[in-house]
Amino acid sequence: MNDSARTTPTLAPPAVHASATAAALEGGTVSTRTHGTAATAMLTTYMVLLYAIPSNLQWSPLGSLGKPSTVFGIGLLGWWLLTRWNARTRPRAVRRSPVMTFFLAFCVVILVSYAAALLRGQPSDQVGSITTSLVRIASLGGVLVAASHGIRTRAEMVLVFRRLTITASILAALGYAQLFTGSTLVGWVSSLPGLAVEWGGTMDTKGGLLRAVGTSTHPLEFSSSMTALLPITLAYAALARHQQVRHPWRRYVPPAAVLALLVLTVSRSAIIGIVIALLIVMPFLPRAFRKVFLTVGVLGAGALTVAYPRVILTTLWSFTGVAEDPSALSRTTALSRVPEFAWSSPWYGAGLGAFLPRYYIFDNAWALMLIEAGLLGVCAFLLMLLSGAVGSLRTAMRSTDVEGRALAGALASAVTTTAVLMAMFDGLSFTIFAGTLFLVLGLGVAVRRVEASSTVASGTVASGTPASALPR
C-alpha cells in the first residue's frame, strides 16, 4: 500500500476533549442547562419555604411533619430519584462523592438504631419522635442531593449565592425591625387556616437586651443560621467588586447588615461563629476587598461601641464571666452525664429522636447524637461534614481565578462554622439551622464538580487526564 492510500486518524482539538470530559462530569446525556435551571428553581422554592415561613408553624393534619420545608425536602428527594432513574448514565463525580458516602453510612446507622429501638419497645410518643426524625433526615437528604447534583455551572452557583444573599438581607431587616419594635412581626401568620404553632418563635432577653428571632424558633437558631450565611454574603460582595458591576457598594450592604445584627444578638455562639467564618473565608477573597472590609469593620465596631456600649459590655461579659454563666455551666455539667446515657447502646445509639427533653437537655448536638446514633453515627456525620469542608477548602486552594476561590472558600467557611456551632446547641432539632447546614453542604459538593469541569473546559487540564483524576 502506498502512502497516498494511508489514512491518518483525525485528532479532535483540545477544546473538544475538554468539552467531552466536562460533559462526562456533568452526567452524560442529561441536559445540563435544563436540569440546572430546574434545580435552581427548586432550591429557591426551598429557601422561601425554609426562611420565609416561621419555623414553629406546621400544617395541622401532618403534625410535626407538616412543616412546609420538610415536605418540600421530601419532594426534592423524590425528584432526584426520578432524574437518576431516567438518566442513562450515572455521573462518576456523584458516585465518588465522599460526602454522599458518609451520609449514606449515617442513614444506615440510624436505620439500624431505629430497628433496635422498636425491638426493645418504646413509649408511643417516643416511637413517633423516632419516626419523625427519620423522615426529617430523608427531607434533609433531599436538599443535599438536589444542591450537590443539581447545580452544574458556575453561573448557577453565583445565582444561588445571590438568592441566599437576598434572603440574608431580608432576614437581617426583619431582625432589626424586631429589635426596634419589640415584636416578632410574624405572629399573624399562625392565624392562617390549617396552621398550628409547635413551640417557640418568641423573642427573649439577655442582660436586659432584646434578642431578635427572625422566623426561627429560638434566637440562638436565628443567629447561628445567619452566621452560616455570612461568608456567602461576603463572597457575593467580593465578586461584585471583581466583576466591576455598576454600584458594587450595594452588595456591601448585606454582609455589613448581617455582621452588625449578629453583634447585636449578644450571643457568645454568634461571636465564635463570626471569628471562625472570617478566618476561613477571608484568605480566599480579593485583597482589595479585604482591605475595604477590614476598614469598614473597624469603623463599624467603633460606631457600635459608642452607640450601644451596653451591647458590647454584655457580649464581653459572656466570655469573661463564662464561669458564672448559667447556660455555659449547664452545658459543661451536661457533658459529664453523656456516658451515663450513651452506655446502654454505645455503637448505634438509642435511636435518632428517642432521647426526649424530659430525660435531659444537653444543648449540644454532638452529645445528643452520641446518645441517639452512637459512636458510629457520630463518626459518619462528623466525617460527612469534615469531607465537605475539606473538599471545598481544597477546591478554593486549587482554583486559579478569583470567582472559584471565593465561592469554594465561602462554602468551606459555612460548613465549618455550622459544624462548630452544633456543639453549642441542639442544631439538628431546629428546622432552619438544619436546612441551612445541608444546603451549604450540598453546594460544597457542587462547587467541587463545577470548578473541576470549569478547569477542564478552560483547557488547563491536559486532554489525556482521566475524569476520575480531577478534584471532586
C-alpha positions as CSV (number, residue, x, y, z in Angstrom):
1,M,0.0,0.0,0.0
2,N,1.4,3.4,-1.0
3,D,1.5,6.4,1.3
4,S,-1.3,8.1,-0.6
5,A,-3.7,5.3,0.4
6,R,-3.0,5.5,4.0
7,T,-5.5,7.2,6.3
8,T,-4.3,9.3,9.2
9,P,-6.7,9.3,12.2
10,T,-8.1,12.7,12.8
11,L,-7.5,14.0,16.3
12,A,-10.1,16.2,17.9
13,P,-8.7,19.6,19.1
14,P,-8.1,20.0,22.8
15,A,-11.3,22.1,23.1
16,V,-13.3,19.1,22.0
17,H,-11.6,16.8,24.5
18,A,-12.3,19.4,27.2
19,S,-15.9,19.7,26.4
20,A,-16.4,16.0,26.2
21,T,-14.7,15.5,29.6
22,A,-16.8,18.3,31.0
23,A,-19.9,16.6,29.6
24,A,-18.9,13.4,31.2
25,L,-18.6,15.2,34.5
26,E,-22.0,16.8,34.0
27,G,-23.8,13.5,33.8
28,G,-23.8,12.2,30.3
29,T,-27.0,12.6,28.3
30,V,-28.9,14.7,30.8
31,S,-29.4,18.3,29.6
32,T,-27.2,20.4,31.9
33,R,-29.0,23.6,31.2
34,T,-32.5,22.2,31.7
35,H,-31.5,20.2,34.8
36,G,-29.6,23.1,36.4
37,T,-32.4,25.6,35.8
38,A,-34.9,23.2,37.4
39,A,-32.6,22.6,40.4
40,T,-32.0,26.3,40.9
41,A,-35.7,27.0,40.8
42,M,-36.4,24.2,43.3
43,L,-33.7,25.3,45.6
44,T,-35.1,28.8,45.5
45,T,-38.5,27.5,46.4
46,Y,-37.0,25.6,49.3
47,M,-35.3,28.7,50.5
48,V,-38.6,30.6,50.5
49,L,-40.3,27.8,52.5
50,L,-37.4,27.4,54.9
51,Y,-36.7,31.1,55.7
52,A,-39.9,33.0,55.0
53,I,-42.4,30.8,56.9
54,P,-41.9,30.8,60.7
55,S,-40.2,27.5,61.6
56,N,-42.6,26.9,64.6
57,L,-45.6,26.6,62.2
58,Q,-46.8,23.3,60.8
59,W,-49.7,22.1,58.8
60,S,-52.1,20.6,61.3
61,P,-53.0,17.3,59.5
62,L,-49.4,16.2,59.3
63,G,-48.4,17.3,62.8
64,S,-44.6,17.7,63.4
65,L,-44.0,16.5,59.8
66,G,-46.2,19.3,58.4
67,K,-43.5,22.0,58.2
68,P,-43.5,23.2,54.6
69,S,-39.8,23.0,54.1
70,T,-39.7,19.4,55.4
71,V,-42.5,18.3,53.0
72,F,-40.7,20.1,50.1
73,G,-37.4,18.4,51.0
74,I,-39.1,15.0,50.6
75,G,-40.3,16.2,47.2
76,L,-36.7,17.1,46.3
77,L,-35.6,13.6,47.2
78,G,-38.3,12.1,45.0
79,W,-37.4,14.5,42.2
80,W,-33.7,13.5,42.4
81,L,-34.6,9.8,42.4
82,L,-36.7,10.3,39.3
83,T,-33.9,12.1,37.5
84,R,-31.4,9.3,38.4
85,W,-33.9,6.7,37.2
86,N,-34.4,8.5,33.8
87,A,-30.6,9.2,33.3
88,R,-28.9,6.6,31.0
89,T,-25.6,7.0,32.7
90,R,-24.6,7.7,36.3
91,P,-22.2,10.6,36.8
92,R,-18.8,9.4,38.1
93,A,-18.4,12.5,40.3
94,V,-21.7,11.8,42.0
95,R,-20.8,8.2,42.6
96,R,-17.5,9.1,44.2
97,S,-18.6,12.0,46.5
98,P,-17.3,11.3,50.0
99,V,-20.0,13.5,51.4
100,M,-22.7,11.3,50.0
101,T,-20.8,8.1,51.1
102,F,-20.7,9.2,54.7
103,F,-24.3,10.5,54.5
104,L,-25.5,7.0,53.4
105,A,-23.4,5.5,56.2
106,F,-25.1,7.7,58.7
107,C,-28.5,6.7,57.2
108,V,-27.6,3.0,57.6
109,V,-26.6,3.6,61.3
110,I,-29.9,5.4,62.2
111,L,-31.9,2.7,60.4
112,V,-30.2,0.0,62.4
113,S,-30.8,2.1,65.5
114,Y,-34.4,2.6,64.6
115,A,-35.0,-1.1,64.2
116,A,-33.2,-1.9,67.5
117,A,-35.3,0.7,69.3
118,L,-38.6,-0.7,68.1
119,L,-37.5,-4.2,69.0
120,R,-36.7,-3.0,72.6
121,G,-40.1,-1.4,72.8
122,Q,-40.7,2.3,73.2
123,P,-43.4,4.6,74.6
124,S,-45.8,5.8,72.0
125,D,-44.6,9.4,71.9
126,Q,-41.0,8.2,71.6
127,V,-41.9,5.9,68.6
128,G,-43.5,9.0,67.0
129,S,-40.4,11.1,67.6
130,I,-38.0,8.4,66.2
131,T,-40.2,8.0,63.1
132,T,-40.4,11.8,62.6
133,S,-36.6,12.1,62.9
134,L,-36.1,9.5,60.1
135,V,-38.5,11.5,57.8
136,R,-36.6,14.7,58.6
137,I,-33.3,13.1,57.7
138,A,-34.8,12.0,54.4
139,S,-36.0,15.5,53.8
140,L,-32.6,17.0,54.6
141,G,-31.1,14.3,52.3
142,G,-33.3,15.6,49.5
143,V,-31.9,19.1,50.0
144,L,-28.3,17.6,50.0
145,V,-28.7,15.7,46.7
146,A,-30.7,18.5,45.0
147,A,-28.0,21.0,45.8
148,S,-25.0,18.8,45.2
149,H,-26.2,17.2,41.9
150,G,-28.4,19.9,40.6
151,I,-26.1,22.9,40.3
152,R,-24.0,22.2,37.2
153,T,-22.4,25.6,36.2
154,R,-20.7,28.5,37.9
155,A,-23.4,30.8,36.8
156,E,-26.0,28.8,38.6
157,M,-23.8,28.7,41.7
158,V,-23.5,32.5,41.6
159,L,-27.2,32.8,41.2
160,V,-27.8,30.6,44.3
161,F,-25.3,32.8,46.2
162,R,-27.3,35.9,45.1
163,R,-30.6,34.5,46.3
164,L,-29.0,33.4,49.6
165,T,-27.6,36.9,50.0
166,I,-31.1,38.4,49.3
167,T,-32.5,36.0,51.9
168,A,-29.9,37.0,54.5
169,S,-30.7,40.7,53.8
170,I,-34.4,40.3,54.3
171,L,-33.9,38.3,57.5
172,A,-31.5,41.0,58.8
173,A,-34.0,43.7,58.0
174,L,-36.6,41.6,59.9
175,G,-34.2,41.3,62.8
176,Y,-33.6,45.0,63.0
177,A,-37.4,45.6,62.9
178,Q,-37.9,43.2,65.8
179,L,-35.3,44.9,67.9
180,F,-36.8,48.3,67.2
181,T,-40.5,47.3,67.8
182,G,-40.0,44.6,70.4
183,S,-42.4,42.3,68.4
184,T,-41.7,39.3,66.2
185,L,-43.9,40.9,63.5
186,V,-44.7,37.4,62.0
187,G,-47.1,36.2,64.7
188,W,-50.1,36.9,62.4
189,V,-49.0,34.0,60.1
190,S,-50.2,31.5,62.7
191,S,-53.8,32.7,62.3
192,L,-53.9,31.4,58.8
193,P,-56.3,28.4,58.5
194,G,-54.7,24.9,58.7
195,L,-51.6,26.0,60.5
196,A,-50.7,25.1,64.1
197,V,-48.0,26.6,66.4
198,E,-45.5,24.0,67.6
199,W,-43.4,25.9,70.2
200,G,-41.0,28.9,70.4
201,G,-40.9,31.7,67.9
202,T,-40.7,34.4,70.6
203,M,-38.1,36.9,71.4
204,D,-36.2,36.7,74.7
205,T,-33.7,38.9,76.5
206,K,-30.1,38.6,77.6
207,G,-28.6,41.0,80.1
208,G,-31.8,43.1,79.7
209,L,-31.3,43.3,75.9
210,L,-33.8,42.1,73.4
211,R,-32.6,39.3,71.0
212,A,-34.1,39.0,67.5
213,V,-35.6,35.7,66.5
214,G,-36.4,36.3,62.8
215,T,-38.5,33.5,61.6
216,S,-36.7,30.9,63.7
217,T,-37.9,29.0,66.7
218,H,-35.2,30.5,69.0
219,P,-32.8,33.5,68.9
220,L,-29.9,31.1,69.0
221,E,-31.1,29.3,65.9
222,F,-31.5,32.6,64.2
223,S,-28.0,33.9,65.0
224,S,-26.4,30.5,64.1
225,S,-28.2,30.4,60.7
226,M,-27.3,34.0,59.9
227,T,-23.6,33.2,60.9
228,A,-23.6,30.4,58.3
229,L,-24.9,32.8,55.7
230,L,-22.3,35.5,56.5
231,P,-19.4,34.1,54.4
232,I,-21.8,33.6,51.4
233,T,-22.8,37.3,51.5
234,L,-19.1,38.3,51.8
235,A,-18.2,36.2,48.7
236,Y,-21.0,37.6,46.7
237,A,-20.0,41.1,47.6
238,A,-16.4,40.3,46.7
239,L,-17.5,39.0,43.3
240,A,-19.4,42.2,42.6
241,R,-16.2,44.2,43.1
242,H,-14.1,41.8,41.0
243,Q,-16.7,41.8,38.1
244,Q,-16.8,45.6,38.1
245,V,-20.6,45.8,38.1
246,R,-22.4,49.0,38.5
247,H,-22.9,50.3,42.0
248,P,-20.9,47.5,43.7
249,W,-21.3,49.2,47.0
250,R,-24.9,47.9,47.1
251,R,-23.5,44.4,47.6
252,Y,-21.6,45.5,50.6
253,V,-24.8,46.3,52.5
254,P,-25.9,42.7,53.1
255,P,-22.7,41.4,54.8
256,A,-22.4,44.6,56.8
257,A,-26.1,44.4,57.9
258,V,-25.7,40.7,58.8
259,L,-22.5,41.2,60.7
260,A,-23.9,44.2,62.8
261,L,-27.1,42.2,63.6
262,L,-25.0,39.3,64.8
263,V,-23.2,41.5,67.2
264,L,-26.5,43.0,68.4
265,T,-27.7,39.4,69.3
266,V,-25.3,39.5,72.3
267,S,-24.7,35.8,71.6
268,R,-21.5,34.1,72.5
269,S,-22.1,31.4,69.9
270,A,-22.6,34.1,67.2
271,I,-19.3,35.8,68.1
272,I,-17.4,32.5,67.9
273,G,-19.1,31.7,64.6
274,I,-18.1,35.1,63.2
275,V,-14.5,34.6,64.1
276,I,-14.4,31.1,62.6
277,A,-16.2,32.2,59.4
278,L,-14.0,35.2,58.8
279,L,-10.8,33.3,59.5
280,I,-11.6,30.7,56.8
281,V,-13.3,32.8,54.1
282,M,-11.1,36.0,54.2
283,P,-7.9,34.5,52.7
284,F,-9.9,33.5,49.6
285,L,-11.4,36.9,48.9
286,P,-9.6,39.5,46.7
287,R,-7.0,41.6,48.6
288,A,-8.7,44.9,47.7
289,F,-12.0,43.6,49.1
290,R,-10.3,42.5,52.3
291,K,-8.8,46.0,52.8
292,V,-12.2,47.7,52.4
293,F,-13.9,45.1,54.6
294,L,-11.4,45.4,57.4
295,T,-11.5,49.2,57.3
296,V,-15.3,49.3,57.3
297,G,-15.3,46.6,60.1
298,V,-13.0,48.6,62.4
299,L,-15.1,51.8,61.8
300,G,-18.3,49.9,62.4
301,A,-17.1,48.3,65.6
302,G,-16.1,51.7,66.9
303,A,-19.5,53.1,66.0
304,L,-21.3,50.2,67.7
305,T,-19.2,50.7,70.8
306,V,-20.1,54.3,71.0
307,A,-23.8,53.9,70.1
308,Y,-24.5,50.7,72.0
309,P,-21.9,50.3,74.8
310,R,-24.2,48.0,76.7
311,V,-24.3,45.5,73.9
312,I,-20.5,45.4,73.7
313,L,-20.2,45.1,77.5
314,T,-22.8,42.3,77.7
315,T,-21.1,40.4,74.9
316,L,-17.7,40.7,76.6
317,W,-19.2,39.5,79.9
318,S,-20.5,36.4,78.1
319,F,-16.8,35.4,77.6
320,T,-15.1,36.8,80.7
321,G,-17.9,35.7,83.0
322,V,-18.4,32.3,81.5
323,A,-17.7,30.6,84.8
324,E,-20.8,32.3,86.2
325,D,-23.0,32.0,83.1
326,P,-25.9,29.6,83.8
327,S,-26.1,28.4,80.2
328,A,-22.4,27.7,80.0
329,L,-22.4,25.9,83.3
330,S,-25.4,23.7,82.3
331,R,-23.7,22.7,79.1
332,T,-20.5,21.8,81.0
333,T,-22.4,19.8,83.6
334,A,-24.4,18.0,80.9
335,L,-21.2,16.7,79.2
336,S,-20.3,14.8,82.3
337,R,-23.6,12.9,82.1
338,V,-23.2,11.8,78.4
339,P,-21.5,8.4,79.3
340,E,-24.4,7.6,81.7
341,F,-26.9,7.8,78.9
342,A,-24.8,6.6,76.0
343,W,-23.5,3.4,77.7
344,S,-26.7,1.5,77.1
345,S,-26.1,1.4,73.3
346,P,-22.7,2.9,72.6
347,W,-22.3,1.8,68.9
348,Y,-25.6,2.7,67.1
349,G,-27.4,4.6,69.9
350,A,-30.9,4.6,71.3
351,G,-32.5,5.8,68.1
352,L,-32.4,9.3,66.5
353,G,-35.1,11.3,68.2
354,A,-35.6,8.8,71.1
355,F,-33.9,11.0,73.7
356,L,-36.7,13.4,74.6
357,P,-36.2,16.6,76.6
358,R,-38.0,15.1,79.5
359,Y,-34.9,12.9,80.1
360,Y,-32.3,15.6,79.9
361,I,-31.4,18.7,77.8
362,F,-27.8,18.8,76.6
363,D,-27.8,21.9,74.3
364,N,-25.1,20.1,72.3
365,A,-26.0,18.4,69.1
366,W,-22.9,16.2,69.1
367,A,-23.5,15.0,72.6
368,L,-27.2,14.2,71.8
369,M,-26.2,12.5,68.6
370,L,-23.7,10.3,70.5
371,I,-26.6,9.1,72.7
372,E,-29.1,8.7,69.8
373,A,-26.9,7.5,67.0
374,G,-23.9,6.1,68.9
375,L,-20.2,6.3,68.0
376,L,-20.8,5.0,64.5
377,G,-23.4,7.7,63.8
378,V,-21.3,10.5,65.2
379,C,-18.3,9.3,63.2
380,A,-20.3,9.1,60.0
381,F,-21.9,12.6,60.5
382,L,-18.6,14.2,61.5
383,L,-16.7,12.7,58.5
384,M,-19.5,13.9,56.3
385,L,-19.1,17.5,57.4
386,L,-15.3,17.2,57.5
387,S,-15.1,15.8,54.0
388,G,-17.4,18.6,52.8
389,A,-15.4,21.3,54.4
390,V,-12.0,19.9,53.4
391,G,-13.2,19.3,49.8
392,S,-14.4,22.9,49.4
393,L,-11.2,24.2,51.0
394,R,-9.0,22.2,48.6
395,T,-11.1,23.4,45.7
396,A,-10.6,27.0,46.9
397,M,-6.8,26.5,47.2
398,R,-6.6,24.8,43.8
399,S,-8.7,27.4,41.9
400,T,-6.8,29.7,39.7
401,D,-9.4,32.5,39.4
402,V,-11.0,34.9,41.9
403,E,-14.6,33.6,41.5
404,G,-13.7,30.0,42.1
405,R,-11.7,30.8,45.2
406,A,-14.4,33.0,46.7
407,L,-17.3,30.5,46.0
408,A,-15.5,27.5,47.4
409,G,-13.9,29.3,50.3
410,A,-17.3,30.7,51.4
411,L,-18.8,27.2,51.4
412,A,-15.9,25.7,53.3
413,S,-16.4,28.5,55.9
414,A,-20.1,28.0,56.1
415,V,-19.8,24.2,56.6
416,T,-17.1,24.5,59.2
417,T,-18.9,27.2,61.1
418,T,-22.1,25.2,61.3
419,A,-20.2,22.1,62.5
420,V,-18.6,24.1,65.4
421,L,-21.9,25.8,66.3
422,M,-23.6,22.3,66.7
423,A,-21.5,22.0,69.9
424,M,-23.3,25.0,71.3
425,F,-26.9,24.0,70.9
426,D,-29.0,21.1,69.5
427,G,-28.8,22.4,66.0
428,L,-30.3,19.4,64.1
429,S,-33.5,19.8,66.2
430,F,-34.1,23.2,64.6
431,T,-35.5,23.3,61.1
432,I,-33.8,26.4,59.7
433,F,-30.4,25.6,61.1
434,A,-30.5,22.0,59.9
435,G,-31.8,23.1,56.5
436,T,-29.0,25.7,56.1
437,L,-26.4,23.1,57.1
438,F,-27.4,20.6,54.5
439,L,-27.9,23.3,51.8
440,V,-24.4,24.7,52.2
441,L,-23.0,21.1,52.4
442,G,-24.7,20.2,49.2
443,L,-23.5,23.4,47.5
444,G,-20.0,22.5,48.7
445,V,-20.1,19.2,46.8
446,A,-21.5,21.0,43.7
447,V,-18.7,23.6,43.7
448,R,-16.1,21.0,43.5
449,R,-17.6,19.4,40.4
450,V,-18.3,22.9,38.9
451,E,-14.8,24.0,39.4
452,A,-13.4,20.7,38.1
453,S,-15.5,21.0,34.9
454,S,-14.6,24.7,34.5
455,T,-10.9,23.8,34.8
456,V,-11.3,21.1,32.1
457,A,-13.3,23.4,29.8
458,S,-10.7,26.2,30.1
459,G,-8.0,23.9,28.8
460,T,-5.9,24.0,32.0
461,V,-6.1,20.2,32.3
462,A,-4.4,18.0,29.7
463,S,-6.8,16.3,27.4
464,G,-5.4,12.9,28.4
465,T,-6.2,13.4,32.1
466,P,-8.9,11.0,33.1
467,A,-12.0,12.5,34.7
468,S,-11.6,10.4,37.8
469,A,-8.3,12.2,38.5
470,L,-10.0,15.6,38.7
471,P,-10.6,17.1,42.1
472,R,-14.0,16.2,43.4
